[in-house]
């Protein structure tokens, strides 16, 4: 997975600054980043982090 480091840094800072996120450890952070990327990929056909993630078997193409 190759990601745009600028986008990834911005997303991490945004997640960390969110008051609804409690007990943010490394595992929780990576899970949130993964789920945010998957949702963005489903809705916009692009990831938030700029990664080259492709999950064509599990995510239907954007219609």
Phi and psi in degrees as GROMACS dihedral restraints (atoms count N, CA, C in turn):
[ dihedral_restraints ]
;  ai    aj    ak    al  type     phi  dphi    fc
    3     4     5     6     1  -106.7    20    10
    4     5     6     7     1   123.6    20    10
    6     7     8     9     1  -121.2    20    10
    7     8     9    10     1   155.2    20    10
    9    10    11    12     1   -74.6    20    10
   10    11    12    13     1   113.0    20    10
   12    13    14    15     1   -61.8    20    10
   13    14    15    16     1   -31.9    20    10
   15    16    17    18     1   -65.3    20    10
   16    17    18    19     1   -45.1    20    10
   18    19    20    21     1   -66.4    20    10
   19    20    21    22     1   -41.1    20    10
   21    22    23    24     1   -63.4    20    10
   22    23    24    25     1   -43.9    20    10
   24    25    26    27     1   -61.5    20    10
   25    26    27    28     1   -44.2    20    10
   27    28    29    30     1   -62.0    20    10
   28    29    30    31     1   -42.4    20    10
   30    31    32    33     1   -65.5    20    10
   31    32    33    34     1   -41.5    20    10
   33    34    35    36     1   -62.0    20    10
   34    35    36    37     1   -43.8    20    10
   36    37    38    39     1   -64.8    20    10
   37    38    39    40     1   -38.7    20    10
   39    40    41    42     1   -65.9    20    10
   40    41    42    43     1   -43.5    20    10
   42    43    44    45     1   -63.7    20    10
   43    44    45    46     1   -45.1    20    10
   45    46    47    48     1   -64.2    20    10
   46    47    48    49     1   -29.5    20    10
   48    49    50    51     1   -84.7    20    10
   49    50    51    52     1   -10.2    20    10
   51    52    53    54     1   -72.9    20    10
   52    53    54    55     1   123.1    20    10
   54    55    56    57     1   -69.0    20    10
   55    56    57    58     1   -15.9    20    10
   57    58    59    60     1   -82.6    20    10
   58    59    60    61     1   -12.6    20    10
   60    61    62    63     1   -88.8    20    10
   61    62    63    64     1   117.0    20    10
   63    64    65    66     1  -109.9    20    10
   64    65    66    67     1   148.8    20    10
   66    67    68    69     1    49.0    20    10
   67    68    69    70     1    57.5    20    10
   69    70    71    72     1   -81.5    20    10
   70    71    72    73     1   104.3    20    10
   72    73    74    75     1  -104.6    20    10
   73    74    75    76     1  -179.7    20    10
   75    76    77    78     1   -62.5    20    10
   76    77    78    79     1   -44.2    20    10
   78    79    80    81     1   -63.5    20    10
   79    80    81    82     1   -45.8    20    10
   81    82    83    84     1   -63.6    20    10
   82    83    84    85     1   -40.4    20    10
   84    85    86    87     1   -60.0    20    10
   85    86    87    88     1   -48.0    20    10
   87    88    89    90     1   -66.6    20    10
   88    89    90    91     1   -34.7    20    10
   90    91    92    93     1   -65.1    20    10
   91    92    93    94     1   -43.4    20    10
   93    94    95    96     1   -62.7    20    10
   94    95    96    97     1   -42.9    20    10
   96    97    98    99     1   -61.3    20    10
   97    98    99   100     1   -43.8    20    10
   99   100   101   102     1   -59.8    20    10
  100   101   102   103     1   -50.2    20    10
  102   103   104   105     1   -65.5    20    10
  103   104   105   106     1   -37.6    20    10
  105   106   107   108     1   -62.8    20    10
  106   107   108   109     1   -42.8    20    10
  108   109   110   111     1   -64.0    20    10
  109   110   111   112     1   -41.5    20    10
  111   112   113   114     1   -64.8    20    10
  112   113   114   115     1   -43.9    20    10
  114   115   116   117     1   -64.1    20    10
  115   116   117   118     1   -44.5    20    10
  117   118   119   120     1   -62.4    20    10
  118   119   120   121     1   -39.9    20    10
  120   121   122   123     1   -64.2    20    10
  121   122   123   124     1   -40.1    20    10
  123   124   125   126     1   -65.4    20    10
  124   125   126   127     1   -41.7    20    10
  126   127   128   129     1   -84.8    20    10
  127   128   129   130     1   -32.8    20    10
  129   130   131   132     1  -123.6    20    10
  130   131   132   133     1    -2.8    20    10
  132   133   134   135     1    64.1    20    10
  133   134   135   136     1    19.1    20    10
  135   136   137   138     1  -140.8    20    10
  136   137   138   139     1   147.7    20    10
  138   139   140   141     1   -87.0    20    10
  139   140   141   142     1   157.7    20    10
  141   142   143   144     1   -70.4    20    10
  142   143   144   145     1   -33.8    20    10
  144   145   146   147     1   -88.0    20    10
  145   146   147   148     1    -6.7    20    10
  147   148   149   150     1    80.0    20    10
  148   149   150   151     1    12.7    20    10
  150   151   152   153     1   -70.5    20    10
  151   152   153   154     1   162.0    20    10
  153   154   155   156     1   -94.8    20    10
  154   155   156   157     1    30.7    20    10
  156   157   158   159     1   -64.3    20    10
  157   158   159   160     1   131.5    20    10
  159   160   161   162     1  -132.7    20    10
  160   161   162   163     1   118.8    20    10
  162   163   164   165     1  -125.0    20    10
  163   164   165   166     1    63.7    20    10
  165   166   167   168     1   -68.7    20    10
  166   167   168   169     1   -26.6    20    10
  168   169   170   171     1   -72.6    20    10
  169   170   171   172     1   -33.0    20    10
  171   172   173   174     1  -103.5    20    10
  172   173   174   175     1   -20.4    20    10
  174   175   176   177     1  -112.9    20    10
  175   176   177   178     1   117.6    20    10
  177   178   179   180     1   -67.3    20    10
  178   179   180   181     1   151.2    20    10
  180   181   182   183     1   -62.6    20    10
  181   182   183   184     1   150.1    20    10
  183   184   185   186     1   -67.9    20    10
  184   185   186   187     1   126.6    20    10
